[in-house]
Amino acid sequence: MTTLSTEKHDTDVTPARALGDFIRAHRERLSPLAVGLPPGPRRRTPGLRREEVAQLCGVSPTWYTWIEQGRPVSASADALARIAVALQLSRAERAYLFELAGERDPAEPDPAAQDAPAALLQTVSLIGAPAYVLDRQWNALRWNPQASDLFVGWLDGTHDRNLLTYMFTTPQALELVVDWETRARRLVAEFRADSIRHLNDAPTRALIDGLTAASDAFARFWASQDVGEREGGERAFNHPVHGRLVFDQITFKPAHREDLKLVILVGGA
């Protein structure tokens, strides 16, 4: 007779349950001695007790228990930070904790306040295909000669280096980008998804407001509320000198600097 398993698959686990499982696993790995507590009487389970972690975090045992049980309770960034410290999480584990909770780590520096890594910017010049680096508002920080040659009106000469401003306010973009309407609509959907964490930052807000006023197309696409992941794939151009060019676009995000993007266009046939 076949026995049906009642075990939950990973795909059935809610975010709250995943967060609780993660916290509980790390609590059970941590010994009392590691956090300066006496071993005490014999323990039925490995690691710290829930009450001990709650005490270390300065939260109520009931609230902490509910978090571990995967109940839909609110966990602030400050409370999560205290849990991360109490459980002695590594940098990667702490980042994973906040990702599971859908919160931003208060100890994480604002990437926009940091300079782009010099090695990343230097890498662009070593790439033999059109390549450029974008910041969180999609301003080009660095590009190579191949990109300058391809993107007429944007990365050549002395133009505004914002990709969205180029697409929606520059006549050359309409002529250069094949199927401009589709690409422009997709670009706005990608930017909406990409900018969700800093949508109310002054530079991002100023960019959106400025483009909404300057371009009816941008205003229409932005108002549609479309959201899309940044995708690679075929990109076609009608270049004024080289004629029709077709590339495959690949986008990379540097480790610890997900606000930056390295975009490479491979091919050119």
SULSULCOR-V970881 format. One record per pair of residues at least 4 apart in sequence whose ideal C-beta (glycine too) atoms are under 8 Angstrom apart, sorted by the first residue. I is the first residue (numbers start at 0). J is the second residue. If there is no record, write none. Layout:
<<I	J> <I	J>>
This chain:
<<7	11> <7	12> <8	12> <12	16> <12	17> <12	20> <13	17> <13	69> <14	18> <14	99> <14	100> <14	101> <15	19> <15	69> <15	70> <15	71> <15	72> <16	20> <16	69> <17	21> <17	69> <17	99> <18	22> <18	66> <18	69> <18	74> <18	96> <18	99> <18	100> <19	23> <19	66> <19	67> <19	68> <19	69> <19	70> <20	24> <20	69> <21	25> <21	95> <21	96> <21	99> <22	26> <22	66> <22	67> <22	82> <22	86> <22	96> <23	27> <23	67> <24	28> <25	29> <25	86> <25	88> <25	92> <26	46> <26	47> <26	49> <26	52> <26	67> <26	86> <27	44> <27	45> <27	46> <27	47> <28	45> <28	46> <29	33> <29	34> <29	46> <29	47> <29	86> <29	87> <30	34> <30	46> <30	47> <31	36> <31	37> <31	38> <31	39> <31	47> <31	51> <32	36> <32	38> <33	87> <34	47> <34	51> <34	55> <34	85> <34	87> <36	47> <36	51> <42	48> <44	48> <47	51> <47	52> <48	52> <49	53> <49	60> <49	63> <49	64> <49	67> <50	54> <50	60> <51	55> <52	56> <52	63> <52	82> <52	85> <52	86> <53	58> <53	59> <53	60> <53	62> <53	63> <53	64> <54	60> <55	81> <55	85> <56	63> <56	78> <56	81> <56	82> <56	84> <56	85> <57	81> <58	62> <58	63> <58	78> <58	81> <59	63> <60	64> <61	65> <62	66> <62	72> <63	67> <63	82> <64	68> <65	70> <65	72> <66	70> <66	72> <66	74> <66	82> <74	78> <74	79> <74	100> <74	102> <75	79> <75	102> <76	80> <76	97> <76	102> <76	103> <76	104> <76	105> <77	81> <77	105> <78	82> <79	83> <79	96> <79	97> <79	100> <79	102> <79	104> <80	84> <80	104> <80	105> <80	106> <81	85> <82	86> <82	96> <83	88> <83	92> <83	93> <83	96> <83	97> <84	88> <88	92> <88	93> <88	96> <89	93> <90	94> <91	95> <92	96> <93	97> <93	104> <94	98> <94	104> <94	107> <95	99> <96	100> <97	102> <97	103> <97	104> <97	107> <103	107> <103	196> <108	112> <108	113> <109	113> <110	135> <110	256> <110	257> <110	258> <110	259> <111	134> <111	135> <111	197> <111	200> <111	202> <111	258> <113	256> <115	119> <115	120> <115	132> <115	134> <115	140> <115	141> <115	256> <115	259> <116	120> <116	253> <116	256> <117	121> <118	122> <119	123> <119	132> <119	253> <119	256> <119	259> <119	261> <120	132> <120	140> <120	141> <121	125> <122	126> <122	261> <123	130> <123	131> <123	132> <123	141> <123	142> <123	143> <123	261> <124	141> <124	143> <126	130> <126	143> <126	145> <126	263> <127	145> <128	145> <128	246> <128	263> <128	264> <128	265> <128	266> <128	267> <129	142> <129	143> <129	145> <129	146> <129	148> <129	149> <129	150> <129	246> <129	263> <129	264> <129	267> <130	142> <130	143> <130	145> <130	146> <130	261> <130	262> <130	263> <130	264> <131	139> <131	140> <131	141> <131	142> <131	143> <131	146> <131	154> <131	261> <131	262> <132	139> <132	140> <132	141> <132	142> <132	259> <132	260> <132	261> <132	262> <133	137> <133	138> <133	139> <133	140> <133	162> <133	259> <133	260> <133	262> <134	138> <134	140> <134	258> <134	259> <135	193> <135	194> <135	197> <135	203> <135	258> <135	259> <136	161> <136	194> <136	202> <136	203> <136	206> <137	161> <137	162> <137	163> <137	190> <137	193> <138	160> <138	161> <138	162> <139	153> <139	154> <139	160> <139	161> <139	162> <140	259> <142	146> <142	147> <142	150> <142	154> <143	147> <144	148> <145	149> <146	150> <146	154> <146	264> <147	154> <147	155> <148	155> <149	154> <149	236> <149	238> <149	244> <149	264> <150	154> <150	155> <150	165> <150	175> <151	155> <151	171> <151	175> <151	238> <151	239> <152	156> <152	158> <152	165> <152	169> <152	170> <152	171> <152	172> <152	175> <153	158> <153	160> <153	162> <153	165> <153	169> <153	171> <153	172> <154	158> <154	160> <158	165> <158	169> <159	164> <159	165> <161	165> <161	206> <162	166> <162	186> <163	167> <163	186> <163	187> <163	190> <163	206> <163	210> <163	217> <164	168> <164	169> <164	206> <164	209> <164	210> <165	169> <165	172> <166	172> <166	176> <166	179> <166	182> <166	183> <166	186> <167	172> <167	183> <167	210> <167	213> <167	214> <167	216> <167	217> <168	210> <168	213> <168	214> <169	173> <170	174> <171	175> <172	176> <172	179> <173	179> <174	237> <174	239> <175	236> <175	237> <175	238> <175	239> <176	182> <176	183> <176	235> <176	236> <177	182> <177	235> <177	236> <177	237> <177	243> <178	182> <178	235> <179	183> <180	184> <180	216> <181	185> <182	186> <182	234> <183	187> <183	216> <183	217> <183	220> <184	188> <184	220> <184	223> <184	225> <185	189> <185	227> <185	230> <186	190> <187	191> <187	217> <187	220> <187	221> <187	223> <187	225> <188	192> <188	220> <188	225> <188	226> <188	227> <189	193> <189	227> <189	228> <189	229> <189	230> <190	194> <191	195> <191	221> <191	224> <191	225> <191	226> <191	227> <192	226> <192	227> <192	228> <192	229> <193	229> <194	198> <194	203> <197	203> <197	258> <198	203> <198	204> <199	203> <199	204> <200	204> <201	205> <202	206> <203	207> <204	208> <205	209> <206	210> <207	211> <207	221> <208	212> <209	213> <210	214> <210	217> <210	218> <210	221> <211	217> <211	218> <211	221> <212	218> <213	217> <214	218> <215	219> <216	220> <217	221> <218	222> <219	223> <220	225> <229	250> <229	260> <231	247> <231	248> <231	249> <231	250> <232	247> <232	248> <233	245> <233	246> <233	247> <233	248> <234	245> <234	246> <234	247> <234	248> <234	264> <235	243> <235	244> <235	245> <235	246> <236	243> <236	244> <236	245> <236	246> <237	242> <237	243> <238	242> <238	243> <238	244> <244	267> <244	268> <245	266> <245	267> <245	268> <246	264> <246	265> <246	266> <246	267> <247	264> <247	265> <247	266> <248	262> <248	263> <248	264> <248	265> <249	262> <249	263> <249	264> <249	265> <250	260> <250	261> <250	262> <250	263> <251	260> <251	261> <251	262> <251	263> <252	256> <252	257> <252	259> <252	260> <252	261> <253	257> <253	259> <253	261>>
